[in-house]
Amino acid sequence: MNVLSNALFGKSIAITDFPSRQDIMGIDMSGAANYVEQVARKLDFTNTYFHKPPHLDITAPEPQWLDQFDFVISSEVFEHVLPPVGRAFANALRLLKPGGVFLLTVPFTKTGDTVEHFPELHKWHLEKRDGEHILLNLTADGRCQQFDNLVFHGGEGETLEMRIFSETGVIAELKRAGFEAICIHDEPCSEFGIVWHQNWSLPISARRPKTETE
């Protein structure tokens, strides 16, 4: 929320002190209850879900969501979307108006490359065997794959971990999608108790260019 405040209003202010601006439209993907209702009182703000209404699948958004928003928030979602993850980054850009800001958090490592757990995912389903989840996949070229030791994150909906991002991997995906002004926010804000004790998995902001290039 501190990054959103600075992106929209140029300064750090509490949500309760946001100006009432129904002309500012935003969208979130399964946003946390501790802020979504407060933001909705101040801005034209919609919290969406993958598994219930209002429904948004970031890999294939409906046309009514496109080119609509001054800001898009996605917190701890992109590590769960189906591969190729580039579709999700490209569609996040498409949700925004020109000049709109994308606010992203995902777990990421400081070194190495992004690791895709299931790079050939095609026709797949989960089964439970002996109390453990197993992922069975039929690749596009007809090979059968089986994966165990799956990682699920907490929360409702689709929480299977599909990948572990690296910092360079996240930045590369944002650039490839067409974002500019990409920034990893490690600055503290003591007024609101924001102090970062690590230099990974920090909030990221990026903007859709105001002028589209061919």
NUNU-681771 format. One line per field, with one value per residue (C-alpha): residue number from 1; residue in one letter; x, y, z. Coordinates in steps of 0.02 Angstrom, whole numbers, padded with zeros to 5 digits. Each point is the difference from the previous one (the first is absolute). Layout:
! NUNU-681771
pos	(NUM;...)
code	(A;...)
east	(X;...)
north	(Y;...)
up	(Z;...)
! end
This chain:
! NUNU-681771
pos	(1;2;3;4;5;6;7;8;9;10;11;12;13;14;15;16;17;18;19;20;21;22;23;24;25;26;27;28;29;30;31;32;33;34;35;36;37;38;39;40;41;42;43;44;45;46;47;48;49;50;51;52;53;54;55;56;57;58;59;60;61;62;63;64;65;66;67;68;69;70;71;72;73;74;75;76;77;78;79;80;81;82;83;84;85;86;87;88;89;90;91;92;93;94;95;96;97;98;99;100;101;102;103;104;105;106;107;108;109;110;111;112;113;114;115;116;117;118;119;120;121;122;123;124;125;126;127;128;129;130;131;132;133;134;135;136;137;138;139;140;141;142;143;144;145;146;147;148;149;150;151;152;153;154;155;156;157;158;159;160;161;162;163;164;165;166;167;168;169;170;171;172;173;174;175;176;177;178;179;180;181;182;183;184;185;186;187;188;189;190;191;192;193;194;195;196;197;198;199;200;201;202;203;204;205;206;207;208;209;210;211;212;213;214)
code	(M;N;V;L;S;N;A;L;F;G;K;S;I;A;I;T;D;F;P;S;R;Q;D;I;M;G;I;D;M;S;G;A;A;N;Y;V;E;Q;V;A;R;K;L;D;F;T;N;T;Y;F;H;K;P;P;H;L;D;I;T;A;P;E;P;Q;W;L;D;Q;F;D;F;V;I;S;S;E;V;F;E;H;V;L;P;P;V;G;R;A;F;A;N;A;L;R;L;L;K;P;G;G;V;F;L;L;T;V;P;F;T;K;T;G;D;T;V;E;H;F;P;E;L;H;K;W;H;L;E;K;R;D;G;E;H;I;L;L;N;L;T;A;D;G;R;C;Q;Q;F;D;N;L;V;F;H;G;G;E;G;E;T;L;E;M;R;I;F;S;E;T;G;V;I;A;E;L;K;R;A;G;F;E;A;I;C;I;H;D;E;P;C;S;E;F;G;I;V;W;H;Q;N;W;S;L;P;I;S;A;R;R;P;K;T;E;T;E)
east	(00000;00146;00061;-00176;-00012;00162;-00046;-00170;00028;00188;00016;-00024;-00171;-00111;-00147;-00121;00079;-00011;-00103;-00171;00034;-00130;00083;00150;-00038;00095;-00010;00077;00022;-00059;00055;00016;-00153;00098;00009;-00125;-00153;00093;00064;-00173;-00068;00122;00024;-00095;00078;-00048;00071;-00007;00025;00050;-00123;-00154;-00084;00053;00106;00165;00117;00158;00054;-00158;-00093;-00171;-00006;-00093;00154;00120;00068;-00106;00110;00115;00078;00006;00056;00060;00070;00065;-00095;00119;00097;-00162;-00061;00013;00150;00054;00000;00038;-00185;-00043;00126;-00061;-00180;00039;00062;-00159;-00109;00079;-00035;00153;00107;-00083;00102;00019;00041;00070;00065;00064;00127;00165;00182;00142;00105;-00022;-00143;-00186;-00035;-00156;-00060;-00109;00065;-00094;-00168;-00139;-00139;00019;-00091;00036;-00026;00022;00096;00042;-00046;00115;-00045;00069;-00004;-00027;00035;-00017;00118;-00047;00103;-00083;00121;-00065;00080;-00023;00054;-00001;00063;-00118;-00003;-00164;-00015;-00138;-00165;-00149;00000;00148;00149;00118;00172;00042;00168;00130;00043;00170;00018;00074;-00138;-00139;00081;00024;-00183;-00057;00112;-00054;-00183;00035;00008;00112;00056;00027;00050;00035;-00049;00122;-00022;-00059;-00146;00022;-00160;-00100;00120;00065;00177;00073;00115;00037;00035;-00106;-00186;-00025;-00146;00021;-00084;-00002;-00099;-00085;00078;-00107;00037;-00006;00135;-00023)
north	(00000;00117;-00031;00030;00162;00065;-00057;00086;00151;00025;-00023;-00126;00016;-00121;-00077;00093;00162;-00041;00132;-00057;-00027;-00104;00051;-00109;-00180;-00149;-00188;-00133;-00188;-00082;00151;-00010;00043;00120;00129;-00036;00068;00158;00033;-00029;00139;00123;-00056;-00093;-00165;-00181;-00154;-00151;-00187;-00148;-00120;00108;00162;00126;-00118;00044;-00125;00101;-00127;00036;00155;00042;00150;00110;00004;00066;00179;00050;00029;00131;-00133;-00189;-00093;-00180;-00065;-00178;-00058;-00014;-00145;-00100;00040;-00132;00005;00088;00138;00130;00001;00064;00142;00049;-00001;00104;00133;-00017;00031;00171;00166;00080;00065;-00115;-00085;-00186;-00044;-00175;-00109;-00177;-00105;00020;-00047;00124;-00115;-00128;-00020;-00027;-00185;-00070;-00155;-00063;00079;-00120;00011;-00040;-00121;-00024;-00039;-00030;-00164;-00043;-00160;-00057;00171;00092;00101;-00061;00100;-00102;00085;-00049;00109;00075;-00134;-00143;-00039;-00043;00089;-00019;00123;-00018;00106;00138;00167;00085;00173;00049;00078;-00040;-00041;-00066;00004;-00128;00077;-00004;00087;00089;00168;00079;00188;00008;-00115;00112;00155;-00088;-00052;00178;00070;-00133;00043;00183;00080;00148;00094;-00168;00026;-00118;00092;-00025;00172;00003;00104;00016;00102;-00157;-00127;-00061;-00067;-00131;-00124;-00094;00051;-00131;-00019;00188;00096;00044;00138;00019;00109;-00023;00128;00155;-00009;-00169;-00042;-00111)
up	(00000;00030;-00178;-00065;00099;-00074;-00176;00003;00111;00005;00189;00140;00078;00095;-00094;00114;-00059;-00186;-00089;-00059;-00186;-00089;-00163;00046;-00048;00067;00008;00112;-00012;00161;00101;00189;00103;00110;-00139;-00140;00089;00053;-00176;-00073;00111;-00079;-00181;-00136;00051;-00038;00085;-00116;00022;-00105;00082;00032;-00058;-00048;-00104;-00082;-00083;-00032;-00132;-00101;00062;-00069;-00119;00125;00113;-00133;-00009;00150;00151;00073;00111;00012;00157;00003;00164;00010;-00155;-00147;00076;-00015;-00177;-00135;-00116;-00105;00131;-00133;-00044;00174;-00010;-00174;00058;00154;-00121;-00103;00154;00025;-00082;-00082;00143;00127;00135;00039;00181;00020;00138;-00027;00093;-00092;00025;-00021;-00109;-00138;-00122;00023;00029;-00083;00092;-00144;-00161;-00114;00088;-00124;00050;00186;00160;00183;00091;00182;00039;00175;00064;-00121;-00155;-00166;-00162;-00158;-00167;-00182;-00101;-00167;-00088;00094;00142;00174;00147;00187;00133;00189;00144;-00057;00090;00041;00074;00120;-00053;-00107;-00185;-00101;00117;-00079;-00020;-00186;00008;00104;-00076;00001;00009;-00176;-00061;00065;-00075;-00166;-00006;00035;-00135;-00124;00033;-00042;00173;00037;00157;00089;00181;00145;00159;00143;00077;00181;00063;00188;00018;-00043;00074;-00168;00021;-00117;00085;-00161;-00180;-00089;-00037;00013;-00078;-00184;-00100;-00188;-00121;-00166;-00117;-00028;-00185;-00082;-00127;-00152)
! end
